[in-house]
Amino acid sequence: MCGINGIIDFKRKSDLSKSIKLMNSVMAHRGPDSEGEFIYENIALGHRRLSIIDLSVGANQPFFDNSGRYALIYNGEIYNFKKIKQKLQEFDFKTDTDSEVLLAAYTEWGIASLSMFEGMFAFAIYDKVKDETFIARDRMGIKPLYYFKSDDFFVFSSEIKPLLASEIVPRKINKNSIYDYIRYQTVHAPQTIIKNVKMLEAGSYMIISNSKIENKKYWKLEHNKETNNKSYSKIKTDISDLLYSSVEKRMMSDVPLGAFLSGGIDSSIITGIMSKLSTQKVNTFSVNFDEAEFSEGKYAQQVAKLFNTNHTEILLKPKDFLENLPDALKFMDHPSGDGPNSYIVSKVTKEAGITVALSGLGGDELFAGYNVFKQVPQAYNHKILSKVPQFVRKFGAASLLALKKDIRSKKLAELLKIQNFNFENIYSLSRLLYTEKEFRSFFSSKEIIPNRVTEITSNIDIKASHLLSAVSSAEIQTYMQNTLLRDTDQMSMASSLEVRVPFLDHKLVEYVYNVSDKFKYPHTQKKLLIDSLNILPDEVVNRPKMGFLLPWDVWLKNELFDFADSRIRSLAARPFFNEKAILKGWQAFQNGNKSVSWARLWIFIVLEDYIQKLNLEF
């Protein structure tokens, strides 16, 4: 796992050495083991290495093929590189790295090599002969790749901050993206919070030749008929085989490896599979709290005992988390409503001597683990409501809010009022932080850009027998890729920790996506996953879903009040916003209004802190 940087000077007028060094220095946390640069005519490539496979100096990057024609910088892991290597017998390999195999595969098969790679990756290959740069990102969007293009330069990196450090990319906020951020706590690819900085979308590649750029998708989730005639028994066996294979591939490492273990279904299944595949005790880690209402420790201990793992329980007091918050915000590469949780878990795991950790991320999105998998199909299947005159539905919504004004009631009222009960309108409401009226009140302008989640989900193929798959696709393309995966990457790499996600093996994802709803969620969440593996006790399967709970409500009114108050007031005073509306919400929260949760205000605080830290022009 590493970090990559690159600059292409279209006008061939600049000395790129200073800029690439600045970019590399800002990203030292992603690769503390070595640093490399390659400058050739009008291109500069930079790399920071976190050594995982083949720890030798010969595996450092930038990496070159034997002819010297191609230069590679690469962030990620190709888990099937040994199988690919067997197909490249004529190549004289100098290392045991997946990097060298990736480069050899590209020189042999070009773009077609992408279909062979199983793993997580973002890489760039420069061809001296063609003066052409090829950039690609993995199918699921696990590893990030940001870029900026002007008339003079094309600049790219694993993070946004190195782009700004290059002194080529202007430090300007993308005002249109703020609408997306306030709606959903994130900005959806390809846009980012920085003006003219974009994210290469998952399953995409780019070819940069002179100043011309070709950008194409090479993979997307699609329906097929693979599982149509299969029995439930056969489907369960297939899923078990695919998940075992996925975990086994991700246990490949030349450095200490472990697993995050919360005691929930997903992390427990990953831990169980690892234990069955390993000849040694698996290292597991859980972060727990002394306060019973915040701690999942007893479930993690139970799973660790069941699978005989070498378990490390890291006990934290909420004040310990609070003390680490400034560092978490410092490493936040893109503003998010989440993130600090991932930072503290990664930090303590790395301090325990682990360099690679497997995570259960993706299990909920794939196997219908969230309430949205129940709510969206229910609403979609009641489209008959759209036949009821809208004025009647609006009256019903007003009556509902007169009785109760909590967040759930507000969302239900919004649902009743929508004109078209199609999938994208229903789903886009599911993760909104605010009602449309509340949202619009925060801005000084009445010209609001369209809902980005509605745009993304309007392209999903809807099948009556696979509504849960449609929700999975929506979750993957929105919340998972643009919040969970981005937060996991930036916060784990802040501690030089590589996180691998077995549930996001593309073969497993494709298979489960094509399983019918009748098998996925007949009556309880994640039943298909639980039945397929059948390795967890009832106490774990039927335990309450907790998440990573912390007393944010108390903190924002006490320990964090000065920090939060100064930032929320500073942001509200910017002409782009309606100061009165934002401060009204802040005051309502301070007064104990239960309909204004801490998360709905934290996004404003984080955004202003980010703007100040990066000295962004609004």
BELKA-V446423 format. One record per helix or strand of 3 or more residues. SS is the DSSP state (a for helix, b for strand). FROM is the first residue (numbers start at 0). TO is the last residue. If there is no record, write none. Layout:
ss->(SS | SS)
from->(FROM | FROM)
to->(TO | TO)
This chain:
ss->(b | a | a | b | b | a | b | a | a | b | b | b | b | a | a | b | b | b | a | b | a | b | a | b | a | a | b | a | a | a | a | a | a | a | a | a | b | a | a | a | a | a | a | a | a | a)
from->(1 | 16 | 27 | 33 | 42 | 56 | 69 | 80 | 97 | 118 | 131 | 145 | 152 | 159 | 174 | 196 | 203 | 211 | 231 | 256 | 264 | 282 | 296 | 309 | 317 | 339 | 355 | 362 | 371 | 382 | 389 | 406 | 422 | 435 | 451 | 463 | 497 | 501 | 505 | 516 | 526 | 537 | 551 | 560 | 578 | 597)
to->(8 | 25 | 29 | 39 | 48 | 58 | 77 | 85 | 115 | 126 | 136 | 148 | 156 | 164 | 183 | 198 | 208 | 216 | 248 | 259 | 276 | 288 | 305 | 315 | 329 | 350 | 358 | 365 | 379 | 386 | 402 | 416 | 429 | 440 | 456 | 492 | 500 | 503 | 512 | 519 | 532 | 540 | 556 | 571 | 589 | 612)
